[in-house]
Structures are given as structure tokens and as C-alpha cells.
Amino acid sequence: MKNNVGSRLPFFTSRESNLVKGSIDFLGINFYYAHYVKNNAKSLQKKNRDYTEDMAAELKPFLGNGTSTNEIPVIPWILQELLHSLKNDYGNIPIYIHET
């Protein structure tokens, strides 16, 4: 991220960084739909970029079986896998799902 964003990335002092490490109380999620993510390093060649180009990724909607591109598919197992991944990576922190 530091290489992609450069000087536009906010700087934290060591003290500030230590203050926020491990300080999460809960995680709130608004989950609507999933995307396939593909590397798109060409976006980093643009001179004037925003955060979408800084990700160096191409996003394509994940469409369930028989879903048209005009509909937002409801695919519960994707949210379930996300929640399992968060629990495995960050421990058993409280997670509140605000919207689905």
C-alpha cells in the first residue's frame, strides 16, 4: 500500500501506531454482494489515481446461478465464509452485521 499510495497515505508516528494496535472493540459490516478480484497493475501507471486505482485490482460482480446482471444476488455462503475468515484471522471479536 505504501508503494501504491505514496505520500497520499496518512502517516502514523510510532506512538500513534502503538495506540491503535489491538484496540478494536467490534467490527461492523454492511454486506451487499461479492466480487471476483483480479490483479490490475496497469492502474498504477495512471498519474492521477484515487483509491480504486491504488488497489491495483479489477472487480467483477460474483453472480449466482441464473442471476441476471440487473439483480443483486443473495448468496449467503459468501457472507458465512467472510465471517469464518474474520474469526480465524482476528479472534472472536464481536461482529455486528448492520445491513445485508
N, CA, C and O atoms as CSV, one atom per row, in Angstrom:
chain,resi,resn,atom,element,x,y,z
A,1,MET,N,N,0.823,-1.184,0.000
A,1,MET,CA,C,0.000,0.000,0.000
A,1,MET,C,C,0.870,1.251,0.000
A,1,MET,O,O,0.565,2.213,-0.704
A,2,LYS,N,N,1.940,1.251,0.773
A,2,LYS,CA,C,2.811,2.425,0.815
A,2,LYS,C,C,3.378,2.723,-0.564
A,2,LYS,O,O,3.487,3.887,-0.951
A,3,ASN,N,N,3.742,1.678,-1.311
A,3,ASN,CA,C,4.269,1.888,-2.662
A,3,ASN,C,C,3.204,2.418,-3.603
A,3,ASN,O,O,3.488,3.292,-4.422
A,4,ASN,N,N,1.986,1.910,-3.505
A,4,ASN,CA,C,0.909,2.318,-4.410
A,4,ASN,C,C,0.402,3.723,-4.126
A,4,ASN,O,O,0.149,4.486,-5.058
A,5,VAL,N,N,0.251,4.073,-2.863
A,5,VAL,CA,C,-0.384,5.338,-2.481
A,5,VAL,C,C,0.628,6.455,-2.284
A,5,VAL,O,O,0.335,7.618,-2.559
A,6,GLY,N,N,1.815,6.107,-1.810
A,6,GLY,CA,C,2.856,7.110,-1.639
A,6,GLY,C,C,2.507,8.152,-0.594
A,6,GLY,O,O,2.041,7.818,0.495
A,7,SER,N,N,2.732,9.404,-0.923
A,7,SER,CA,C,2.559,10.499,0.045
A,7,SER,C,C,1.100,10.760,0.398
A,7,SER,O,O,0.826,11.483,1.356
A,8,ARG,N,N,0.150,10.187,-0.355
A,8,ARG,CA,C,-1.270,10.382,-0.022
A,8,ARG,C,C,-1.708,9.530,1.163
A,8,ARG,O,O,-2.792,9.742,1.705
A,9,LEU,N,N,-0.880,8.566,1.576
A,9,LEU,CA,C,-1.206,7.715,2.716
A,9,LEU,C,C,-0.886,8.472,4.004
A,9,LEU,O,O,0.225,8.979,4.162
A,10,PRO,N,N,-1.848,8.554,4.924
A,10,PRO,CA,C,-1.569,9.250,6.184
A,10,PRO,C,C,-0.412,8.590,6.926
A,10,PRO,O,O,-0.217,7.377,6.840
A,11,PHE,N,N,0.342,9.388,7.644
A,11,PHE,CA,C,1.499,8.906,8.386
A,11,PHE,C,C,1.146,8.805,9.864
A,11,PHE,O,O,0.570,9.731,10.435
A,12,PHE,N,N,1.490,7.687,10.475
A,12,PHE,CA,C,1.317,7.498,11.911
A,12,PHE,C,C,2.694,7.471,12.557
A,12,PHE,O,O,3.607,6.818,12.051
A,13,THR,N,N,2.845,8.172,13.661
A,13,THR,CA,C,4.081,8.062,14.425
A,13,THR,C,C,4.081,6.690,15.103
A,13,THR,O,O,3.052,6.016,15.144
A,14,SER,N,N,5.217,6.286,15.623
A,14,SER,CA,C,5.298,5.010,16.347
A,14,SER,C,C,4.347,5.015,17.540
A,14,SER,O,O,3.702,4.008,17.831
A,15,ARG,N,N,4.264,6.128,18.213
A,15,ARG,CA,C,3.367,6.241,19.372
A,15,ARG,C,C,1.913,6.062,18.944
A,15,ARG,O,O,1.168,5.310,19.573
A,16,GLU,N,N,1.507,6.750,17.876
A,16,GLU,CA,C,0.132,6.625,17.390
A,16,GLU,C,C,-0.169,5.200,16.932
A,16,GLU,O,O,-1.251,4.671,17.188
A,17,SER,N,N,0.780,4.600,16.267
A,17,SER,CA,C,0.612,3.227,15.801
A,17,SER,C,C,0.414,2.269,16.969
A,17,SER,O,O,-0.438,1.382,16.912
A,18,ASN,N,N,1.190,2.445,18.015
A,18,ASN,CA,C,1.054,1.590,19.201
A,18,ASN,C,C,-0.278,1.802,19.911
A,18,ASN,O,O,-0.811,0.871,20.515
A,19,LEU,N,N,-0.818,3.013,19.846
A,19,LEU,CA,C,-2.116,3.285,20.473
A,19,LEU,C,C,-3.250,2.513,19.813
A,19,LEU,O,O,-4.172,2.078,20.503
A,20,VAL,N,N,-3.208,2.333,18.504
A,20,VAL,CA,C,-4.324,1.691,17.803
A,20,VAL,C,C,-4.155,0.177,17.651
A,20,VAL,O,O,-5.132,-0.518,17.373
A,21,LYS,N,N,-2.951,-0.344,17.823
A,21,LYS,CA,C,-2.732,-1.791,17.697
A,21,LYS,C,C,-3.549,-2.535,18.737
A,21,LYS,O,O,-3.462,-2.263,19.935
A,22,GLY,N,N,-4.353,-3.488,18.250
A,22,GLY,CA,C,-5.140,-4.321,19.158
A,22,GLY,C,C,-6.261,-3.589,19.859
A,22,GLY,O,O,-6.776,-4.083,20.863
A,23,SER,N,N,-6.659,-2.423,19.365
A,23,SER,CA,C,-7.649,-1.618,20.080
A,23,SER,C,C,-9.073,-1.791,19.554
A,23,SER,O,O,-9.955,-1.016,19.923
A,24,ILE,N,N,-9.315,-2.772,18.715
A,24,ILE,CA,C,-10.646,-2.933,18.141
A,24,ILE,C,C,-11.635,-3.427,19.201
A,24,ILE,O,O,-11.346,-4.368,19.940
A,25,ASP,N,N,-12.793,-2.788,19.264
A,25,ASP,CA,C,-13.851,-3.192,20.189
A,25,ASP,C,C,-14.859,-4.101,19.492
A,25,ASP,O,O,-15.346,-5.068,20.076
A,26,PHE,N,N,-15.164,-3.779,18.239
A,26,PHE,CA,C,-16.082,-4.586,17.448
A,26,PHE,C,C,-15.874,-4.254,15.983
A,26,PHE,O,O,-15.221,-3.265,15.650
A,27,LEU,N,N,-16.423,-5.072,15.119
A,27,LEU,CA,C,-16.364,-4.845,13.686
A,27,LEU,C,C,-17.787,-4.755,13.166
A,27,LEU,O,O,-18.593,-5.654,13.410
A,28,GLY,N,N,-18.105,-3.693,12.459
A,28,GLY,CA,C,-19.427,-3.533,11.845
A,28,GLY,C,C,-19.329,-3.799,10.354
A,28,GLY,O,O,-18.406,-3.319,9.695
A,29,ILE,N,N,-20.272,-4.560,9.817
A,29,ILE,CA,C,-20.240,-4.937,8.402
A,29,ILE,C,C,-21.548,-4.554,7.721
A,29,ILE,O,O,-22.637,-4.839,8.218
A,30,ASN,N,N,-21.411,-3.909,6.588
A,30,ASN,CA,C,-22.516,-3.743,5.643
A,30,ASN,C,C,-22.163,-4.640,4.462
A,30,ASN,O,O,-21.237,-4.334,3.710
A,31,PHE,N,N,-22.875,-5.723,4.292
A,31,PHE,CA,C,-22.551,-6.707,3.250
A,31,PHE,C,C,-23.664,-6.724,2.219
A,31,PHE,O,O,-24.824,-6.970,2.551
A,32,TYR,N,N,-23.310,-6.461,0.968
A,32,TYR,CA,C,-24.318,-6.433,-0.077
A,32,TYR,C,C,-24.097,-7.518,-1.118
A,32,TYR,O,O,-25.012,-8.285,-1.417
A,33,TYR,N,N,-22.897,-7.589,-1.671
A,33,TYR,CA,C,-22.621,-8.600,-2.682
A,33,TYR,C,C,-21.121,-8.799,-2.795
A,33,TYR,O,O,-20.332,-8.026,-2.252
A,34,ALA,N,N,-20.748,-9.838,-3.501
A,34,ALA,CA,C,-19.340,-10.213,-3.607
A,34,ALA,C,C,-18.820,-9.928,-5.014
A,34,ALA,O,O,-19.581,-9.829,-5.976
A,35,HIS,N,N,-17.515,-9.801,-5.095
A,35,HIS,CA,C,-16.846,-9.598,-6.382
A,35,HIS,C,C,-15.701,-10.584,-6.532
A,35,HIS,O,O,-15.090,-11.005,-5.550
A,36,TYR,N,N,-15.425,-10.940,-7.764
A,36,TYR,CA,C,-14.161,-11.590,-8.079
A,36,TYR,C,C,-13.121,-10.484,-8.156
A,36,TYR,O,O,-13.414,-9.390,-8.638
A,37,VAL,N,N,-11.924,-10.755,-7.693
A,37,VAL,CA,C,-10.856,-9.756,-7.712
A,37,VAL,C,C,-9.716,-10.289,-8.560
A,37,VAL,O,O,-9.251,-11.414,-8.374
A,38,LYS,N,N,-9.271,-9.451,-9.504
A,38,LYS,CA,C,-8.180,-9.825,-10.400
A,38,LYS,C,C,-7.122,-8.726,-10.366
A,38,LYS,O,O,-7.452,-7.541,-10.305
A,39,ASN,N,N,-5.858,-9.120,-10.407
A,39,ASN,CA,C,-4.757,-8.163,-10.408
A,39,ASN,C,C,-4.874,-7.240,-11.624
A,39,ASN,O,O,-5.146,-7.696,-12.735
A,40,ASN,N,N,-4.669,-5.952,-11.407
A,40,ASN,CA,C,-4.708,-4.969,-12.486
A,40,ASN,C,C,-3.605,-3.938,-12.237
A,40,ASN,O,O,-3.882,-2.777,-11.935
A,41,ALA,N,N,-2.368,-4.376,-12.367
A,41,ALA,CA,C,-1.222,-3.498,-12.087
A,41,ALA,C,C,-1.170,-2.299,-13.035
A,41,ALA,O,O,-0.527,-1.299,-12.718
A,42,LYS,N,N,-1.835,-2.380,-14.192
A,42,LYS,CA,C,-1.827,-1.253,-15.138
A,42,LYS,C,C,-2.436,0.009,-14.529
A,42,LYS,O,O,-2.080,1.120,-14.923
A,43,SER,N,N,-3.346,-0.154,-13.576
A,43,SER,CA,C,-3.975,1.027,-12.976
A,43,SER,C,C,-2.961,1.873,-12.208
A,43,SER,O,O,-3.184,3.066,-12.002
A,44,LEU,N,N,-1.846,1.268,-11.781
A,44,LEU,CA,C,-0.827,2.021,-11.038
A,44,LEU,C,C,-0.004,2.928,-11.945
A,44,LEU,O,O,0.756,3.765,-11.458
A,45,GLN,N,N,-0.146,2.771,-13.254
A,45,GLN,CA,C,0.597,3.605,-14.195
A,45,GLN,C,C,-0.073,4.960,-14.413
A,45,GLN,O,O,0.534,5.866,-14.984
A,46,LYS,N,N,-1.313,5.101,-13.964
A,46,LYS,CA,C,-2.005,6.379,-14.100
A,46,LYS,C,C,-1.362,7.408,-13.182
A,46,LYS,O,O,-0.990,7.103,-12.049
A,47,LYS,N,N,-1.238,8.630,-13.688
A,47,LYS,CA,C,-0.610,9.682,-12.878
A,47,LYS,C,C,-1.539,10.142,-11.756
A,47,LYS,O,O,-1.121,10.216,-10.600
A,48,ASN,N,N,-2.788,10.450,-12.083
A,48,ASN,CA,C,-3.758,10.913,-11.093
A,48,ASN,C,C,-4.683,9.751,-10.753
A,48,ASN,O,O,-5.585,9.410,-11.518
A,49,ARG,N,N,-4.443,9.150,-9.588
A,49,ARG,CA,C,-5.218,7.987,-9.177
A,49,ARG,C,C,-6.046,8.319,-7.945
A,49,ARG,O,O,-5.754,9.259,-7.205
A,50,ASP,N,N,-7.095,7.515,-7.749
A,50,ASP,CA,C,-7.828,7.557,-6.493
A,50,ASP,C,C,-7.701,6.182,-5.848
A,50,ASP,O,O,-6.931,5.346,-6.321
A,51,TYR,N,N,-8.445,5.943,-4.780
A,51,TYR,CA,C,-8.261,4.692,-4.050
A,51,TYR,C,C,-8.614,3.465,-4.873
A,51,TYR,O,O,-8.062,2.392,-4.633
A,52,THR,N,N,-9.519,3.593,-5.837
A,52,THR,CA,C,-9.869,2.419,-6.630
A,52,THR,C,C,-8.705,1.978,-7.515
A,52,THR,O,O,-8.467,0.780,-7.666
A,53,GLU,N,N,-7.978,2.928,-8.100
A,53,GLU,CA,C,-6.800,2.570,-8.886
A,53,GLU,C,C,-5.646,2.126,-7.986
A,53,GLU,O,O,-4.852,1.272,-8.382
A,54,ASP,N,N,-5.542,2.696,-6.776
A,54,ASP,CA,C,-4.480,2.314,-5.854
A,54,ASP,C,C,-4.566,0.844,-5.450
A,54,ASP,O,O,-3.554,0.237,-5.101
A,55,MET,N,N,-5.760,0.272,-5.495
A,55,MET,CA,C,-5.903,-1.143,-5.143
A,55,MET,C,C,-5.239,-2.053,-6.173
A,55,MET,O,O,-4.929,-3.205,-5.871
A,56,ALA,N,N,-5.020,-1.552,-7.372
A,56,ALA,CA,C,-4.433,-2.341,-8.460
A,56,ALA,C,C,-5.217,-3.624,-8.665
A,56,ALA,O,O,-4.644,-4.699,-8.841
A,57,ALA,N,N,-6.526,-3.494,-8.638
A,57,ALA,CA,C,-7.389,-4.667,-8.777
A,57,ALA,C,C,-8.552,-4.348,-9.705
A,57,ALA,O,O,-9.035,-3.218,-9.773
A,58,GLU,N,N,-8.978,-5.373,-10.406
A,58,GLU,CA,C,-10.182,-5.285,-11.240
A,58,GLU,C,C,-11.270,-6.073,-10.529
A,58,GLU,O,O,-11.058,-7.229,-10.160
A,59,LEU,N,N,-12.425,-5.463,-10.333
A,59,LEU,CA,C,-13.532,-6.112,-9.643
A,59,LEU,C,C,-14.619,-6.485,-10.635
A,59,LEU,O,O,-15.031,-5.663,-11.454
A,60,LYS,N,N,-15.083,-7.726,-10.561
A,60,LYS,CA,C,-16.204,-8.187,-11.380
A,60,LYS,C,C,-17.230,-8.796,-10.438
A,60,LYS,O,O,-16.873,-9.571,-9.551
A,61,PRO,N,N,-18.505,-8.453,-10.621
A,61,PRO,CA,C,-19.531,-8.990,-9.715
A,61,PRO,C,C,-19.584,-10.511,-9.749
A,61,PRO,O,O,-19.472,-11.130,-10.807
A,62,PHE,N,N,-19.758,-11.097,-8.569
A,62,PHE,CA,C,-19.992,-12.536,-8.460
A,62,PHE,C,C,-21.484,-12.748,-8.619
A,62,PHE,O,O,-22.268,-12.327,-7.769
A,63,LEU,N,N,-21.877,-13.391,-9.690
A,63,LEU,CA,C,-23.296,-13.627,-9.956
A,63,LEU,C,C,-23.623,-15.079,-9.684
A,63,LEU,O,O,-22.938,-15.978,-10.172
A,64,GLY,N,N,-24.658,-15.310,-8.913
A,64,GLY,CA,C,-25.092,-16.674,-8.634
A,64,GLY,C,C,-25.709,-17.307,-9.865
A,64,GLY,O,O,-25.938,-16.632,-10.869
A,65,ASN,N,N,-25.974,-18.579,-9.794
A,65,ASN,CA,C,-26.575,-19.297,-10.923
A,65,ASN,C,C,-27.912,-18.679,-11.303
A,65,ASN,O,O,-28.784,-18.490,-10.456
A,66,GLY,N,N,-28.060,-18.370,-12.569
A,66,GLY,CA,C,-29.320,-17.850,-13.077
A,66,GLY,C,C,-29.605,-16.408,-12.722
A,66,GLY,O,O,-30.712,-15.927,-12.962
A,67,THR,N,N,-28.648,-15.713,-12.162
A,67,THR,CA,C,-28.852,-14.320,-11.776
A,67,THR,C,C,-28.484,-13.411,-12.943
A,67,THR,O,O,-27.426,-13.567,-13.553
A,68,SER,N,N,-29.352,-12.476,-13.243
A,68,SER,CA,C,-29.032,-11.532,-14.308
A,68,SER,C,C,-28.150,-10.422,-13.751
A,68,SER,O,O,-28.046,-10.252,-12.536
A,69,THR,N,N,-27.525,-9.678,-14.634
A,69,THR,CA,C,-26.651,-8.589,-14.192
A,69,THR,C,C,-27.445,-7.418,-13.616
A,69,THR,O,O,-26.854,-6.499,-13.049
A,70,ASN,N,N,-28.771,-7.434,-13.751
A,70,ASN,CA,C,-29.604,-6.352,-13.218
A,70,ASN,C,C,-30.028,-6.606,-11.779
A,70,ASN,O,O,-30.629,-5.735,-11.149
A,71,GLU,N,N,-29.727,-7.778,-11.255
A,71,GLU,CA,C,-30.144,-8.138,-9.909
A,71,GLU,C,C,-28.922,-8.252,-9.004
A,71,GLU,O,O,-27.828,-8.588,-9.458
A,72,ILE,N,N,-29.122,-7.968,-7.724
A,72,ILE,CA,C,-28.073,-8.213,-6.739
A,72,ILE,C,C,-28.340,-9.603,-6.178
A,72,ILE,O,O,-29.365,-9.822,-5.532
A,73,PRO,N,N,-27.429,-10.547,-6.419
A,73,PRO,CA,C,-27.689,-11.912,-5.958
A,73,PRO,C,C,-27.558,-12.053,-4.445
A,73,PRO,O,O,-26.713,-11.408,-3.824
A,74,VAL,N,N,-28.386,-12.887,-3.868
A,74,VAL,CA,C,-28.299,-13.217,-2.456
A,74,VAL,C,C,-27.573,-14.556,-2.367
A,74,VAL,O,O,-28.110,-15.592,-2.757
A,75,ILE,N,N,-26.336,-14.521,-1.844
A,75,ILE,CA,C,-25.508,-15.720,-1.775
A,75,ILE,C,C,-25.000,-15.841,-0.342
A,75,ILE,O,O,-23.905,-15.373,-0.030
A,76,PRO,N,N,-25.801,-16.476,0.543
A,76,PRO,CA,C,-25.468,-16.500,1.980
A,76,PRO,C,C,-24.118,-17.119,2.305
A,76,PRO,O,O,-23.466,-16.679,3.253
A,77,TRP,N,N,-23.673,-18.122,1.556
A,77,TRP,CA,C,-22.421,-18.792,1.919
A,77,TRP,C,C,-21.216,-17.871,1.797
A,77,TRP,O,O,-20.205,-18.094,2.463
A,78,ILE,N,N,-21.302,-16.834,0.957
A,78,ILE,CA,C,-20.182,-15.900,0.842
A,78,ILE,C,C,-20.020,-15.102,2.136
A,78,ILE,O,O,-18.901,-14.931,2.620
A,79,LEU,N,N,-21.112,-14.619,2.693
A,79,LEU,CA,C,-21.058,-13.914,3.980
A,79,LEU,C,C,-20.578,-14.859,5.080
A,79,LEU,O,O,-19.788,-14.457,5.933
A,80,GLN,N,N,-21.039,-16.098,5.072
A,80,GLN,CA,C,-20.616,-17.071,6.068
A,80,GLN,C,C,-19.104,-17.299,6.000
A,80,GLN,O,O,-18.436,-17.350,7.033
A,81,GLU,N,N,-18.571,-17.435,4.798
A,81,GLU,CA,C,-17.124,-17.623,4.648
A,81,GLU,C,C,-16.344,-16.395,5.121
A,81,GLU,O,O,-15.284,-16.529,5.732
A,82,LEU,N,N,-16.871,-15.199,4.839
A,82,LEU,CA,C,-16.233,-13.972,5.319
A,82,LEU,C,C,-16.171,-13.952,6.837
A,82,LEU,O,O,-15.134,-13.623,7.414
A,83,LEU,N,N,-17.274,-14.301,7.485
A,83,LEU,CA,C,-17.317,-14.294,8.947
A,83,LEU,C,C,-16.351,-15.319,9.536
A,83,LEU,O,O,-15.680,-15.034,10.527
A,84,HIS,N,N,-16.274,-16.508,8.940
A,84,HIS,CA,C,-15.306,-17.518,9.404
A,84,HIS,C,C,-13.872,-17.001,9.243
A,84,HIS,O,O,-13.039,-17.179,10.132
A,85,SER,N,N,-13.598,-16.374,8.125
A,85,SER,CA,C,-12.260,-15.852,7.867
A,85,SER,C,C,-11.885,-14.778,8.890
A,85,SER,O,O,-10.771,-14.785,9.414
A,86,LEU,N,N,-12.802,-13.863,9.174
A,86,LEU,CA,C,-12.538,-12.808,10.163
A,86,LEU,C,C,-12.289,-13.401,11.540
A,86,LEU,O,O,-11.400,-12.949,12.262
A,87,LYS,N,N,-13.069,-14.410,11.909
A,87,LYS,CA,C,-12.879,-15.047,13.213
A,87,LYS,C,C,-11.514,-15.728,13.290
A,87,LYS,O,O,-10.819,-15.622,14.301
A,88,ASN,N,N,-11.133,-16.428,12.220
A,88,ASN,CA,C,-9.850,-17.121,12.213
A,88,ASN,C,C,-8.670,-16.154,12.224
A,88,ASN,O,O,-7.653,-16.423,12.862
A,89,ASP,N,N,-8.802,-15.034,11.523
A,89,ASP,CA,C,-7.695,-14.082,11.409
A,89,ASP,C,C,-7.574,-13.132,12.596
A,89,ASP,O,O,-6.465,-12.748,12.966
A,90,TYR,N,N,-8.706,-12.745,13.201
A,90,TYR,CA,C,-8.682,-11.696,14.216
A,90,TYR,C,C,-9.203,-12.128,15.578
A,90,TYR,O,O,-9.312,-11.303,16.485
A,91,GLY,N,N,-9.523,-13.391,15.734
A,91,GLY,CA,C,-10.032,-13.857,17.014
A,91,GLY,C,C,-11.541,-13.695,17.079
A,91,GLY,O,O,-12.194,-13.368,16.088
A,92,ASN,N,N,-12.064,-13.926,18.240
A,92,ASN,CA,C,-13.525,-13.938,18.406
A,92,ASN,C,C,-14.040,-12.570,18.843
A,92,ASN,O,O,-14.716,-12.441,19.864
A,93,ILE,N,N,-13.697,-11.521,18.026
A,93,ILE,CA,C,-14.180,-10.178,18.356
A,93,ILE,C,C,-15.667,-10.076,18.019
A,93,ILE,O,O,-16.142,-10.792,17.137
A,94,PRO,N,N,-16.403,-9.213,18.693
A,94,PRO,CA,C,-17.815,-9.030,18.350
A,94,PRO,C,C,-17.962,-8.467,16.929
A,94,PRO,O,O,-17.256,-7.534,16.547
A,95,ILE,N,N,-18.873,-9.037,16.168
A,95,ILE,CA,C,-19.157,-8.580,14.808
A,95,ILE,C,C,-20.638,-8.271,14.728
A,95,ILE,O,O,-21.471,-9.101,15.092
A,96,TYR,N,N,-20.967,-7.088,14.258
A,96,TYR,CA,C,-22.355,-6.663,14.074
A,96,TYR,C,C,-22.603,-6.483,12.577
A,96,TYR,O,O,-21.915,-5.716,11.904
A,97,ILE,N,N,-23.589,-7.200,12.079
A,97,ILE,CA,C,-23.960,-7.061,10.685
A,97,ILE,C,C,-25.079,-6.031,10.626
A,97,ILE,O,O,-26.192,-6.272,11.095
A,98,HIS,N,N,-24.766,-4.884,10.044
A,98,HIS,CA,C,-25.722,-3.777,10.012
A,98,HIS,C,C,-26.714,-3.917,8.873
A,98,HIS,O,O,-27.908,-3.675,9.047
A,99,GLU,N,N,-26.224,-4.305,7.715
A,99,GLU,CA,C,-27.084,-4.416,6.534
A,99,GLU,C,C,-26.632,-5.600,5.700
A,99,GLU,O,O,-25.444,-5.913,5.626
A,100,THR,N,N,-27.594,-6.246,5.076
A,100,THR,CA,C,-27.309,-7.282,4.082
A,100,THR,C,C,-28.268,-7.125,2.930
A,100,THR,O,O,-28.211,-7.894,1.971
